[in-house]
Amino acid sequence: MTTTTPGTAQVELAIGGMTCASCAARIEKKLNRMDGVEATVNYATEKAKVTFAADIPVADLIATVEATGYTAAEPEPERPAAAGSPEGPTDEEKADEELRPLKQRLITAVALAVPVIAMAMVPALQIEYWQWLSLTLAAPVVVYAAWPFHKAAWTNARHGAATMDTLISVGTIAAFLWSLWALFFGTAGTPGMTHPFEFTIARTDGAGNIYLEAAAGVTAFILAGRYFEARSKRKAGAALKALMQLGAKEVTVIRNGRETTVPTAELQVGDRFLVRPGEKIATDGTVVEGSSAVDASMLTGESVPVEVSVGDSVTGATLNAGGRLVVEATRVGADTQLARMAKLVEDAQNGKAAAQRLADRISAVFVPIVIALSLGTLGFWLGTGQGLTAAFTAAVAVLIIACPCALGLATPTALMVGTGRGAQLGILIKGPEVLETTRKVDTIVLDKTGTVTTGRMTLIKVHTAAGTDETDVLRLAGALEHSSEHPIAQAVATGAAAKVGTLPTPEDFANVPGLGVQGVVDGHAVLVGREKLLEEWAMSLPASLKSAKDAAEKAGKTAIAVAWDGEARAVLEVADAIKETSAEAIRRLKGLGLTPILLTGDNKAVAESVAAEVGIGEVIAEVMPQDKVDVVKRLQAEGRSVAMVGDGVNDAAALAQADLGLAMGTGTDAAIEAGDLTLVRGDLRAAADAIRLSRKTLGTIRSNLFWAFAYNVAALPLAAAGLLNPMIAGAAMAFSSVFVVGNSLRLRGFQAADK
C-alpha cells in the first residue's frame, strides 16, 4: 500500500474468480459505490487499482469484492531468496499450475464429447444401448468439465446478473436433466431406440428425445475457447517483469579501496561502483572517475551515444560503450528511472479499460429474454391445457435451442485462424480485446529510433576535398576507427569495410577523449574526429568540407572530419539510417485512414529530417519517456483513438497507454510485452498489415456472432410453439457450427500487401 495525496492511499488488489470482462465491471462498480473510493479493475491483468480515503481499512475493500462473489488479496511482495535456500516456483511454473485444472477439464470434455456427438448425429452408430452409453460419457462432461460455468452462473445469479456462463450452465443442465427424464421416465431408454434421420415439423411430447450431445458438445467448445484465452492472458504482466530484468544483476562496488561484487539490490545511495566497457550501469548515479560513451537508446530513444565524464549523470540499465567509469549511486531501488518507468507501464496497463466481449454484451440481454421466454412458454402451454409433458418439452426446447453451440465457436475459431495467419506473416495478436480497438484507431504515433529507422548508426555519405580519392578516405579512416570501441567509430569502420574490403592495421593508435582518434596507417599520420581535433593540430576544413559539415549537422547527422599528413581531406556523415520500407509503410497507414505522427526522444532536426523523407507531417521531438505517455494521453483527450508503434523500453509505457500498442519484434522484451500487437519482422509495413488483419478478424468474429445468434433467434419461435424436431435442431446446430468454422477459415487466405 502507498500513500498518495494527503488523506488518501492506494493499493493494488489481486482479484480472483473473474470469467469475463463484465465481472471486472461489476467489481469496479461495487468498489466505486463506497464513499471515498475510486477503483479501476483490469480483467486482463486480474488486478484492481484502488485509491481510497486513508481511514478506510484495506480489509473493507477486500470484503466488498468478496461480497460481490470474487476473491481479493494484496499481492505478496517479492522477497529475495536467502543464500543456499531452494528457489520457489517461477512465474512460468505458477502460470502452468493455474492453467492445469482448465486444461484437464478441456481434455476430459473433448475425449468424452466427441463419441456422444458422433452417435447422436450418425444413425449408423446408434447401437442397441447407445443412449445409455451416451449418458455414461456425457455425465462427467456436464458435471465435472462444466463445473466452472455452473459455479460462475450461481455467483452471477446471487447478484442478479446474467452472462454467457449463465446461458451455458442453464442450457447444458436443462438438456442433461431432460435427457435423464426421457431415459428413465419416457421412452428414450427403450433398447434399440434411435433418433431417425428425418426433417419433419411436428408437435411432440419429447419423451423419446435426448439432448446429451448438445450438453457435452457446448461444454467442450466453450472450454476450448476459455483455455486459449487463458493462455493469452497469462503474459499480461510480463511487461513489468521484462522492464525490471533490464537492469544489471550484479555490480562491482568499491569499498575501502577494494573491489567487491555484490547483488545490485544491495547498493545504497553514496556507494561508488565500477562500470567496465560493455557493462550495464547498475543504478542512477554521477560519474566520479573516467569518461566514456554511454548508449542510452533503450531508455531515451536518443540514437547517438552520449559522451559522459566526471560530474555527468548516468542512468541505470544503460550500456557503457567506451571507457572505464566509476559512478557514485544517487538513486537506488524504486527511486531509479527504470523503476519509475515500470510504474508508468503498470499505471497505463491498469488504467486501460479492458474491452468487454461482444458475446457477453449480447448475452446480458439475450439470456434474461431466453429464460423469460422459456417460463412464458411453460405457462402458455399449461394454460391451454396441453398437459405438463408437452408444456415442459416446449419450455426446455427453448433453453436447448438457445444453448450457444455456434456461439462458442464464433470468437475462438476466428481468433485462432486469424492469429495463426498473423504469425505466419510475422504479426502476433495478443487477444480478442485488441481487435475491437483496431477498428476505431484514427491516429498512429510512431517512434523514430528502431521503428522508422534501423536504430543503428550507419555511414551515410562521404564528402571529399579536391584531389582526394574516396577509397583512400574510407581505407585510412576505417582502419583507425576499427580500433575504437565507440559506436560511431564502429559505424564508420563497418561502412568502410563494406565498400573497400579488408582494412589495414594501424601502426599506432590513440584515443583522444571527447574528440576522436589519431594514429599511423600505412605510413600516414591520420586524424578522425571532431573539427576541434584538427584545429589542435593547426588544420582547418576547406570551404567545401565546412559547408558539407554544417549542412549535415543542421539535418541532425553526426559529421566526422578526416585528415592525414597535415591536411583536412574529408567529412563523413553518420546517422541512424531510415529503413527502406518506412516510406511505403507510411503511405499504407495513410491509406487505412490513419494520421501518422513521429514521436521521439531524439533532437528536433533529426526528427524533422526523417519525417520529411518518409512523408510524416507532424513531429513531436525531444521527449522523455513520461512525456511520451503524456503525449498519448493528450491525443486521447482530444477525442482521437491512438495507435502507438515502438521498440524501446522508453516506448513501453506509451505502448501500454495507447488504445492500440504495436511493438516491433526486433525491439526490447519490455516493449513487446507492453504492446497489443507484435511485428516480428521489424518492418513497419507489417503495422499496416497488422491493422488490416485485425480488422478483418474482427469482422469475421462479428459475422460469426450474427449468424450464431440469428440461428438461435430463428429457431426460438419453433421451440416455443412445440414444433422443434430434435433432428432439425441437431442439423441446424451442426450447420451453424460448420458455417462459423468455414467463415473463420477464410482468414487463411489473408495476404500481406507486399505479397
Protein Blocks (a to p, Z undefined) as FASTA:
>chain_A
ZZfdehiacdddddehiabfklmmmmmmmmmmpghiacdddfklopacddddfklcfklm
mmmmmmnopacddddddddddehiacdddfklmmmmmmmmmmmmmmmmmmmmmmmmmmmm
mmklmcfklmmmmmmmmmmmmmmmmmmmmmmmmmmmmnopacfklmmmmmmmmmmmmmmm
mmmmmmmlpghiacdddddddddehlmpccklmmmmmmmmmmmmmmmmmmmmmmmmmmmm
mmmmmpcfbdcddeehiacdddfklpcehiacdddehiacfbgcddfedcddddfklmno
pabdcdddehiacdehiacfbbcdddddfbgcjlpmklmmmmmmmmmmmmpccdddfklm
mmmmmmmmmmmmmmmmmmmmmmnonojklmmmmmmmmmmmmpcfklmmmmmmmmmmmmmm
mmmnopacfbfklmmmmmmpcbdcddfehplmnoiacdfbdcddehiafklmmmmmmmmm
mmpcbfklmmmmmmmmmmnopadddfbdcddehkbccddeehiacdeddfklmmmnopac
dfklmmmmmmmmmnopacddddeehiafbdcdddddddfklmmmmmmmmmnopacddddf
bdfklmmmmmmmnopabdcehiafklmmmmmmmmmmnopacddddfbfklmmmmmmpmbd
cddfklcfklmmmpmbdcfkopaklmmmmmmmmmmmmmmmmmmmmmmmmmmmmmmmmmmn
opacfklmmmmmmmmmmmmmmmmmmmmmpccfkZZ
